[in-house]
């Protein structure tokens, strides 16, 4: 098969599976739906790796296939196309690999659910939308995929629609993303207004011509490229859950755990990072927006890492780690190290999917318990899950030896980002130095909350043992102090209040095999591909898919960072590990005791900097007030009251009163006629006078 036919099959195979399972799933049954969707995803993953190998080692050149016309109105020309370059080749591997493993894993995790055809159809639809996004050749198809992953996330987060919290979480994700997408749509309009086209191949060569153009508005000169990139970045903030538009991401944990892995590792949240790197020819000419990207990314990395310290739901801890790692990717792109951002996106996909699916294995083995305070000592009962999650923890903390240049996947990508921030700080100062300092501090926090999760879950005194009265044997907190976020059983019924009558158990092999494969990626993905992504061979690998301006030598300077910069991430991670070991192993119960005091710092972090409360008090209540004002005051009282309801009520009243005159008596009618004659005579006498 030609590369063109390979990539076409990759893109449309998930769509075929989604259509068949979604429309005919009840007729063909659960097994056929699962087999078809999973088989097509495995096919797509194999073909994606084939394309990636041809791109990396076979010298495959970029190309674009035009499939069908989409929108053709004057200068606004959009076609359904499939674009292959270094960026799309990487994203094809990331999306299809994680998605096919999630499909396989879901065979075991969703075994008891009675809506498997719908679930697998949604998964495949999610994958297709993301593939359409990463292979787009213009902004219109990019927007189509952008909204498609938003729709699919809404369907999957609210998959258990009988659960009110799942419905609320899906609506929250949809609404928050609409805020970002409004800015994204304005950005696309600005690009079309500037360049007269939405085709990437036509826009990028023209960017230098518009580098210094802009216009005056409200007494301020607006730099055109900066404005366009800033609006587009607002869309990225929503999709990738950056600071201010991040609130939907933790609530997305209401969906099944395989969905969380797919959203956080390969699809929705990576779209914003990919978009910024794709538009590097524009962002390189938008210096002010790049500073904003750097600042927002750094603040997000710090914010999410601090919040992760105080969470007790195993999935929420990992969710905030995703938010923090996305911050790393964005400030890497902000300082100009787009290659490092994409490299971290690539390695992050393996260990983040591993951690989420590993958490799902823990939840499955713990009879759908998610609170880490009710776990402990699980390494004996879930040995394979314990090993692979330890590998994932080592990968996300970036464990590695700089002098040997040897470590887990996160070591290569995250350390490159930190070194790039330092290099940019030396060259430009300001916000880049801020990002460097924050990146080191966040690395220490990442190590602390990651090992906290591992220690609370797998080590220490078991908190799950039943004492015969339905209570945990050695809880560190009373039931009144524990706020649970339990995931319902796959059939939609809760398992609350019954205690854990059985010991924890390891997951079936259909769930463990994807974990083992992801563990290999978490170990080796960085070592194998570091030279291609950010090393000496990066120019040959990317082949123009990522653009660096003439003055952008950040990646080269990063490789020559001082020794202390190269060792600093390992040192702060070791400190984070040491503190976590002391608090949760050596002095077990100290963490729970500190939390029980409910001090101001713990309360602030546990409540996620009170963003939900702040947005509830401002935007939500204000929107509800305006809605009630226009609905009850404007629509019901004014429009309906004076319009249809008022006219109909008046007509009804007049009709009833007029109807009383129709009595049927002749003398009544004669009296009315007499009154009429008298009235006419009176008017005539008045007029003649």
N, C-alpha and C positions, 0 to 999 in steps of 0.2 A: 504494500500500500504506500502511496505517496504521503509526504507530510501533510499535504492539504486534506486528503481524505481521512488521515488519522485524527487531525485536530477537529474536523467536522464531526466525526463519530464521537469524540470525547465530549463535545459540547452538547450534542443532541441525545446521547444515550440516556442521561438522567431524565430528560424531558419525556422521552418515550415511556420510561418506567413510571414516572409520575402520572401520566395520562391514563395508562392501563390500570395501575393500582387504584388511582383515584376514582375513575369512572366505572370500572368493572370489577373492583376488588371484592364486592359481596358475591358476585357471580362466580369468580374464579377461585375464591377462598383465600384464607390466610397464607397457606404454604406457597401457593402460586404467586401471590403478591410479593411475599418476602423474597422468594427465589428470584423472581424477575428483576425487582429493583436492586437487590444486592448484586446479582450477577452482572447487570449492566454497569453498576458502579465499579465493580472489580475490573471489568473490561476497560472502563474509562481510565482507571488508575494505571493499569498496565500500559495502555497506549500513551498516557501522559508521561510516564517514566521513559518510554521509548523516545518520545519527542524530546524530552529533557536531555537524554543521553546523546541524541543526534545533535542537539544544540551545543552541549558542553564539549563533547569530544569529536563530533562528526562534522563540524564546520557548517551546520545548517544556517542559512541566511534568513533574515526577516522577510516576511511576506504578508499580504493582506488578501483575503478572499471576499469578494462581494457576492452575497447570496441573493438578496431581493431588495427592490426599492422599498423604502419605508415612508418618508415624508419628503415630498418635493414641491415646495411652494416658493417660487421666485429664487432668490439666492439661498434660501434655507433648504439645503439638500442633505438628506440622511438616508443611508442604506443599511440593511442588515448585513453586517460584515463580521469576519473573524480575523483578528490580527495576531500574528505570532512575532514576538521579539523576546529579549531576555526577561523582561518583567512578566509577560504572560506565560512564558515557559515555566518560570518559577511558581507562579500562582496556580497553574494547572496541576502541578505536582502536589502542592500544598492542599488545594481544595479536594481533589479526587482521592488522594491518599487518606486523609483524615476522614472524609465522608464514607469511603468504602469500609474502613475499619469501624466507624460508628454504626454503619448498617449491620455488619457482622455481629458486633457487640450487642446491638438491640435485639437480636434473635433470642439471647438469653435474658436480657434485662426486662424486655416487654413480653416475656413468654405468657404471663397471666392476663395480659390486657386483651379485651375483646374488640379493640379497634385498630388492629395491626395494619390492615390495608391503608387506612387513612393516615396512620403515623408514617409508614414507609413512603407513601405518596408525598406527604409534606416534606420529608427529608430529601427526597429526590428533587422536588420542586425547588427547595432551598439551594441545592447544589447547582441546578441548572441556572438559576438566577445569578448566582455568583460567577459561574463560568461565562455567562453572557456579559457580565460586568467587566471581567478581566480580559476578555478578548475583543472589547469594543474598539472601533476605529474612529468613533466620533462621540460627541457629548450626548447625543440623543440616545444611543444604545447604552452608553454608560449610565444615563439617568434611568433607563428602563430596568437595567440590572440592579441599580441602586434602590429603586422602589420595590423591585421584586424580592430582594432579600428582606426588606422591611415588612412586606406582606407575609412572607414565609415565617419570619420570626414571630409575627403576631399570631399566626395560626399555631405554631409549635409551643410558644410560651403559654398560650391558653389552651393547650391540647386537652387537659383535664378540665373541660369547661364547666363541669358540675361543681368545681371548687371555686368559691367567690374570689379568693386571693389570686388564683391563676388568671381569672378574667380581668381583675384589676391590674395585675402586672402586665398583661398583654396590651391593655389599653394604654397604660402608662408608657410602655416602650414605643407604641405607635405614635402617641401624641408628642412625646419629647423629640422623636426623630422628625416629626413634621416641622418642628421649629428649626432644626438644622437644615432640613431639606428646602425650606423657604429661602434661606440664604444661598443654598446650592443652586436653586433655580434662578435666583437673581444673578448669581455668578455666571451661569451659562448665558443668560440674556446679555450680560455685559460683554462677554467674550464675543458673541455674535455681533453685537453693536460695534465693537472695535475692529474685528477682523473680517466681518462679512461672511464667515463660514464657521462651521462647528467641526470640521474634519481636522483631526490631530495633525495629519501629514501636511496640511495647508497652513495651520496656525503656527506651529513651532518655528518654521523658517522665518516667519514675519515678526516674531516677537522683538528682535533687536530694533526694528524700525519704529516700534511703538514704545520703546523703553523709556523715553522722556516725555511722552505725550500725556495729557490729562486735561482737566477743565476746572474752572472756578465754580464753586457752589457754596452759598452761605458764607462767603468771605474766606473760604479755604480752598487751596489748590489741591485737588485730588489726583494723585498719580494713578493713571488708568490701569496699568498692569498690577500694581499693588492692590487696588480696589477689587479687581476681578479675582485675584488670588485670595484676598481676605474673605470675600463672600463664599468662594468655593471651600475655603477652610472651615467656615461655619458648618457647612454640610458634613465635613469630615469630623468635626467635634461631636456632632450628634450621632453619627454612625459608629464612631470609634470610642464613644463614651468619655470624652475629655471633660475637664473641669468646667463646671456650670451646666453641661448637658450630659452628665454622667449618671444621673439618678435612676435611670431605667435599668442599668446593668445588673445591680445586685438583685432587684426584684425579678429579673429574668430567670432566677433560679427556681421559680415556681414550675417551670416546664420540666419534663423528664430529664434525667442526668445526661443521656446521650445528646439531647438537644443543646445542653449547656456546653458540652465539649465541642460540638460543631460550631456554635455561635462564637465561642471564645477563642478557638484555635485556628479556624480555617475560613470562616465566611464573613459574617456581618461586620465584626469589629475590626477586621483587617482591611476592610474596603477603604477606610479613610487614609490609612498609611499608604496603601497602594496608589490611591489617587494623587496624593501629594508627590510621590516619587515619579509617577507617570508624567505629571505636569512640571517636572523639574526644569524644562526649558522656559517655563513661565516664572516659576518661583525664583529662579536664579536672577531674574530682573525685577524682583519684588522684595527689596531689602527690608522694608518695614514689616511686611507680612511675615517674612522669615523670622524676625525677632519675636513677633507675636506667637508664631508656631513654637519657637524655642521656649518662650516663657510659659505658655499654656502646657506644653509637654512636661516641663520640669515641675510645675506646680501639681500637675496630675500625678506624676510619679511619686511626689512627696505625700500628697493628700491620701491617695489610695493605700500607700504603704503604712501610714499612721493608722488609718481606719482598720486595716487588716489585723492590727495588733490586738484589738479588743473584741473581735467577732467570735462567736462560738459555733455557728453553723458551718460545717466542714466545706460546703459548697460556696458559701459566701466569702470565706477566707480566700479560696482560690479565685473567686470572681474579682475580688479587689486586687489580687496579685495580677490578674489580667489587665485591669485598669492601669496599674502602676507600670507594667511592662510596655503597654501601649504609649505611655508617657515617654519612656525611654526612646521608643521608635520615632515619636514625633520630634523630640528635641534633637535627635540625630539628624533628621531631615532638615530641621530649622537651621542647624549650623552648617549645612551643606554636605553632610555625609549620608547621602541618600542610599549608597550601597550598603552602609552599615545598618541603616534602618531596615532595608529589605532582608539583609542577612539575619537580623534578629527576628524578623517576622517569620523567616523560614525555620530557624531552629526552635523558636517559641512554639510553633505549631505542634512539634513532636512532644515536647515535655509538658505543654499545657493540656493537650488532649490526653496524655498519659495521666496527669494528675486528676483531671476531671473524671475520666473513666475509672481510674483507681478509686476515687471517692465514691463513685457509683457502686463499685465492687464492695467497698466497706458498708455502704448503706444497704446493699442487698444482703450481705452477710450479717448485718445487725438488725435484720427484720424491719428495715425502713426507718431506722433511727439516724438523724443527722446532727444531733447536738454532741459535740466532742466531749462535753462534760459528763456524758453518759457512756463513754467508751473507756479505753485504756486496756493495756495488756493484750491487744489483739494479734500481736506478731506470731503467737503460737498457733492461732486458729486460722489466720489468713496469711500463710507464709509467702506465697507468691505475690499476692497483692502488696505485702509489706516490702518485699525486695524491689518491685518495680516502682512503688511510690517513693522509696528511698532514692532510687536512681533519678526519678523526676525532681525530687527535692535538691539533690546535688546539682542537677542541670539548671534549675531555675535560680539557685544561689550563685551560679557561675563558678563552681569549684574547679580549680586548675592551678598548675604550677607555672608561673610566667617564665622562669628561667629555662624550663624544659619545653615551654610552649605546648603543654599537654594538659588536657582537661575535658570536662563534659561539654555538651553543645553550647550551653549558655555562657561558658567561659570565653569562647572565641568571639561571640557576637556582642555580648554585653560589655566586655572589656574594650572592644573596639569602639563602641559608642562612648564610653567614658573617656577614653584617650582622645577621641575626636572632639569632645566638648572641651577638653583641656587645650588641645591645639587651637581650636577656634577662639578660646578665651585669650590665649597668648597673642593671637593675630588681631582680634577685634575687641576683646575685653567685654565689659558690661554683662549682658544677659547670658552670654556663653559661659563665663566664669560661674555665674549663678547656677547654671545647669550642671556644671561639673561638680560643684560642691553638693548640690542636691542629689546628684546621681550616686555619690559616695555614701551619703547619709541614708538614702533610700536602699542602697545595696545592703547596708547593715540591718535595716529594718526588715528587708526581705528575708534575710537569713534568719532573723529572730522569729517572725511569724510563720515561716515555712517549717522550721524545726519545732516550733510550738505545736503546729498541727501534727507533725509526725510523733512527737512525744506524747501528746494528749491522747492520740488515737491508738498508737501501737505499744506504748510503754506505760510504766507506772501501774498503780493498783487498778484492777478492773472495776469499773463503775456500773457495769451492766448486770452483774450477778443478782439474781432474785433471792430475797430473803424469806420467801414463802408468804409474804403479805402484800406482794405487788410493789415493793419499794426496792430501789437500788441498794446494794449492800454497803457502799461506802461513798455516797454522794458527798461532794464538797459544798453543795448548795441545796437548799430546800426546794421542793417542787414549785413553791411560790416565787422563787428567785430565778427559775429557769424559764426562759422564753424560748419555746421550741418553734422550729420552722420545719416540722416533719413533712417529708414528701409522702403523698398518699400511695397506697398500694397500687400496682399497675392497673387493677380493675376499677380504680376510682374510689375505693373505700379506704377509710383511714384505719390506722392500727393503734390509735391512741387509747390509753387507759387499760390495756390488757397486760402490760408488763412483758418482759422477754422470758418466755417459758423455756426457750431453747438456747443452747450455746451458739455463739457466732460460728459461721461456717464459711469455707472458701467458696468462691463463685464457680460456676460450671466452666468447662474449657472453652466453650463458645465465647465467653466473656474474657477469659484469660489470654487467649491467643492474640487478640488485638493489643492487649497491654504489653505483652512480651515484644511484639513487633515495634510498638512505639518506644519501648525502652531501648531497643537497638538504635533508633533514631536519636533519642535523647543522649545517648553515649557518643555516637560516631558522626552525626550530621555536621557538627562544627569542624571536626578534624578533617573530614573528607573534602569539604567544600570551602574552607576558609580562603584558600588561595584564589579560587574562582570568584568569590563574591567580593572580597576586600583585599586580597593579597596582590601579588605581582601580576596575576593574570586577569585582573578585574576589567580592564579595558577590552580585552579580547572576549571575555564572557558577556559583558553587557552590550557591546557593539552598538553604542549610541542610544540604547533604550533609556539610559540615564544620562542627563546632560550636566556637566560641570562647567561653570563659567571660567574665563581665562584666569581669574584671580583665585579660583577655588582649588586650593591644594591641601585641603584639610585632611583628606584620607592619607596622603603621603606623609604629612607632618605628624599624624597620629602614630604612625609606625616608629617614629623617632622620639617618642615621649620619654621623659626622664624615668629612671629606674623606679623611683618612689611612686610615680603615677601608675606604673604597671603592677606594682605590688599592693597598692592601696586597696583595690577591691577585695583582694584575698584577706587582707588584714581586717577590714571592717566586717566582712562576712564571718571571719573566725570569732570576732568579738560578739556578733549577733548570735552565733551558735553557742558560745560559752555562756552568755546570759540566759538563753533559753534552756540550756542543759542544767544550769544552776537552779532556775526557778521551777522547772517542771520535772526534774529528775532528782537532783540532790536535795532540794527542799520542796518536795512534792506537796502541793496544797498551798504554797506561797502565792501562786498566781490567783487562785480562787479567793484567798484571804484578801489580797489587794483589791480584787474586783468587788468583793462583798462590802468593802468600805464605801464604794461608789463616790470616790473623790471627783473633783471637778474635771481633771484631765481624763480619767477613765470615762466619765459620763459624756464628755465632749467627743471622745473617739468612738465610744460604743454607739452613740447616736449619729455617727457619720457627719460630724461637724454641724449637725442640725439643719442640713440642707433641705430635707423633706419638710421639716416644720416651717422653715423659712419660705419655701415655695408654696406651701399650703396657706400660709398667712398672707402672702402677697398675690401671686399669680392665680392660684386655684380659687381663693375666696373672691378675688376681684373679678375673675371670669364668671364665677357663679352669680355674683351680684349683678354684673352687666347682663348676663343671660336672663335672670329673673326680671330685671328692669325692662328689657326689651320684649320679653315674653308676656309677663303679667301686666306690666304697665302699658307698653306700646302696642303689642299685638292684641291682647285680650280686651283691654279697656278702651284704647283709642281706636285702633283699626276695626276690630270686630264690634266694639261697643257703638261706634259712630257709623260703621259701615254695614256689613251684612246683618249683624245681630240687631243694630239699631233700626235699620230700615224695615226688617222683617217684623220686629216687635211693634213698631209704629203702625205698619200696615195691618197687623193682626188686631191691634186695639181699635183702629178706625173701622175695620171691617166688622168687628163685633158690635160697635155702637151703631154703625149704619144699618146693621142687620135688624136692630130693634124697631126700625121704622117700617119694616115689612111685616106688619101685623096681620094683614088679610082682611081687615074691616074696612067697608066702603066709606063709612063716615070719617075714619082716620085720613084716608086719601083725599076726601072732599075738603077736610079741614086744612090739609097741607096745600091743596090747590087754592083755597080761599086766602091763605097767608101769602101765597105767591102773587095772586092778583092784587092784593092789598099792597104788597111791596112794589109791584110794577107801577101802580097808580101813584103811590107816594113819590117814587123816583121821577115820574113824568111831571107831576105838579111842581117838584123841586126844580127840575130842569127848565120848565116853562117860566117859572118865577124869575 
